[in-house]
Amino acid sequence: MCILFIYRNPNAASESYRLILASNRDEYLKRPSLPAHYWKDHPQCIGGTDMEPGKEGGTWLAVSLNGKAGIILNLTNEASVTNIPKQGRGFLVPNFVASKNSATSYLNKLHEENNKKQIYNPFVLVLVNLLTADVNYLSSSETSTGPDLAQENILGFSNSGLNIPFKKVEAGKEMFKTIIKDTKVSKQTDLIEKLLTFLKSKERYLPDPELERRCPVKYKELSSICVVTDGYGTRTHSILLVNGRNEMTFVEETLMPDLTWKRQVFNNKLLCET
């Protein structure tokens, strides 16, 4: 399970935020991965990377100083219509952020290809333009009509179909909205701490018929924003802030192999490209 919240304000003034993103990555604790870093082959890109054999280099979330971000979430218990071997979903993010493709062209091509052969296991892919605050997304659900462009200023995504969000997404959007309300760049440190506290919330949001349908065995343990179960749970908290001056702050807290948490902060000026 993973969860993602986004605030978008395309017309942000210099002392306000154009984008605020808060996300949790949930994964098996034994799955090897690297925390966020500048990528050797693409030094303008920052993100953690999967080190699972055969999937090395994939990622769950990454940003590019060229003005791009990508986040992948799996669709839990979504039927697969073919039995052919699937490619790792984690490569969908680096393939976008390291490219010169627009979000629209990338998602349109992906939707066309995946619709024909179902190349990937079920997913929701969210692509963000850090310079315009456009958020494009694609669900591979059978009910999906293709890529879409977000119109709302507060967005929430998790591991269900976009038309039936989990209760923790609905509740989380309201809490997220309260945290970021009227926030200013001058209070960034306070904002980061509030967002991290929010991402670490273990309050359960039940009943949730959609979560129970998709995860009948462990739906109770998965009903919180921060997930903690035996051998599985929230391993990474990510915060992305972009202000009206094109200054980006990327904060990551990740669970290390020794079960301690490591915090990293990346501060950069965005390049004027998309």
N, C-alpha and C positions, 0 to 999 in steps of 0.2 A: 504494500500500500504506500502511496505517496500523496502529498497534498500541496496545493499551490494557490496563493492569493496574490492578486495584482491590483494596484491602484494606478490609473492612468489619467493624466492631466495634460493634454497636448499643448495647451496655451500657457504653461507654467511660466511665471516671472522668474527672474534670476535667483530670488531668495526662496523659491518654492520648489517642490519636487514635480518633475514631469512623470516619473515612474517610481513606484515603490513595489517591490516584489518580495514575498516571504514564502519559503518553501521548505518542506521536510522530505527527505529521502528515506524510505523504509526498505530494509533489505535484510537478508540472512547475515548474521554477524560474522560467519566464517567466509563469506564471499570476499575475495581479495580485491582491494581498490586503493588508489592513491588519492590523497586529499588535493584540494585545489592548487594549481600551479600554472605557470606560463608554459604553454606547449612548445616543445623543442622545434617541431616542424612548422608550427604556426605561432610565433611568439606574440602575436597580437591577441591570441585567444587564451582565456583563463577558465579552468574548470577541473574538477576531479575526474579521474578516469578509472574505468573498470579494468581489472587485471585477471578476470576469470579466463582460463585457457580457452582460446578460440574467440574471445570477445574483447581482447585487449585493445584499449584505445577508445572504446565506446564510452558514453557518459550519460548521466541523468540530467545535467544542467551545465551550461557553459555560456560564456559571454565573449564578445569580440570587441576590441577597441574601435573597430570599424562601424560599430553601432548596431550589433545584433545580439540577440540572446535566444536560446532554445531550451525547452524543458520537455522531457518525455515522461509520460505516465502510462502504466499498463492498464488495460481494461480487464478487471478481475472476472473470471469465470464467464468469459465471452466465448461463444462457440466458434470453433475453427471449421471453415467449410471445406478445407482441403487437407490432405495428409502429407503434402510435400514438406521437406525440411525448410525451416524458416531461418531468415537472416536475423542477426541481433538487432533489436530495436535501438539499442544504445548508439549505433552509428548514425542514426537519423539526425542527431543533434550536431556532432562535429562536421558531418557532411554539409550542413547548412551554414553554421557560423564561420567556417573556414573558406566558404565559397563566395562568389560574387553574385549568386542568385538572389533574386528578390523572394520574399516570403510567399507571395502569390504564385509565382512561377514554380517554386520548389514544391509547394503543397499541391498545386494542380497536377504536376507530373507524378508526384507520389500517389495521389488518389487514383489516377488513371492506371498506373502500373499495379498498385496493390489490389485494386478492384478486379483486375483481370486474373491475377495469379495468387493473390494473398501471400505476398513475399514475406511479410512480417507477422508475428503474433499480434493479437489485438492491442491497440494503443490509442492514446490521445497525445498529439504533438502540438505544443504551443510555441509559436515563434513571435518574438517581440522586436520591434524597431525602436531602439533606444533614443533615436533622434526625433521621431515623430510621435511616439507612444502608441503606434498602431500595434494591435495584437491580433494575429491571424492564427487560426487553429484548425486542426483536422482530427476527427474521430474515425477510426476504422470500423466502427460498429456497423452492423448490417442495416441499421436504420439511418445511417449517416447519408446526407445529401451532398457531401463534399466539403471543401474548405469554406470557412466563414471568417468574417471580420467582426471583431467585438465592437459593440456600440456602447456598452455600459462602462461606467468609470470604476466600478468595483467588480472584480471577477473572482470566481472560485472554481477550482478543478480538483478532481480526485480520480478514483478508479472505477467510476460508474459511467453510464451513458450521460451525455450532457443534459438531456431532458429530465433526468431523474437523479438529482444530486444527493449524496449522502447527507444525513442530518448534521454531521460535524462540519460539512462545507457550508451549509446554510447558517448555522450558528457562528461558525468562524468568520464568515463575511461580515456579520454584524459587529463582532469584536474587533476585527481588522479595521472596519470603518471608523469605529470609535478611537482607536489608537492613532490613526493617521489624520484625523480631523484637524484642520487648521495648523498642521505641523509646519515648521520652518526649518530651513537648512541650518540656522544658527543653533538649533536644538537637536542636532543629529545624534550626538552621543546618547541622549536620553531616549530618542526614538529607537535606536538600535537595541538598547536594553529592553525596552517594552516589547519590541517585536520578538526578541529571543525568548522572553518570558511567555509570550503568546504561543510560540512554536513548541514550547516545552510543556504545554498544558496537557494533563492526563485526565481531564474531566471527560466522562463518557456521555455520549448523546444517544440515548435510547428512549423508546423503541425506534428502530430503523428497519422497516420491512425490506428496503432495497439492499441494504448491506447484509441483512440476514439471508436474503435470497442468493446473493452472490458468494457469501462466505458463511455457510450454515454452521460450520463447526466452531470457528473462532470469531464470530462477528462481534461479540461483546468486547473482547480484547482489542479489536481493531476500530472501535467506535470513538476513540479519542484522537485529537490532533497529533499528539505525540504518542507513539505506540511502543509498548514495552511487553514483550512476551519471551518465553524461553527460546533462545537461539535466533530470534527475529525481532526487529523493531526499528525505531528511528535511529539512523546512523549519522545523518547530516542535517544541520540547520543552515539554510542559505538565505541571505538578505542582499538585495540589490537596490541601490538608490541612485537615481539620476536626477540632477537638478537642472534648472533652466539655463545654466551656464555650460552645459554638456560635461559636467564633472561627475564621474561615476565612483561610487564606493561599493565594493563587493565584500561582504563579510561571510565567512564560513566557519562553523563549528562542526568538527567531525570526530567521530568516535574512533580512536586509534586501536591497534591490535592489543595493547595492554589495558584497554578499557578506560583510558583517560581521554578527556576531551581536549582537542587542539583548536584554538581560535586563530584565524588568519584574517587580515584586513588588507585589501588591495585598493589603492586610490589611484585613479587615472583620469586623464582628460581624453574624452572621446575624439576620434578623428572624424572629420566631416565627410563621411562616406556612408552608404547604406548597402 
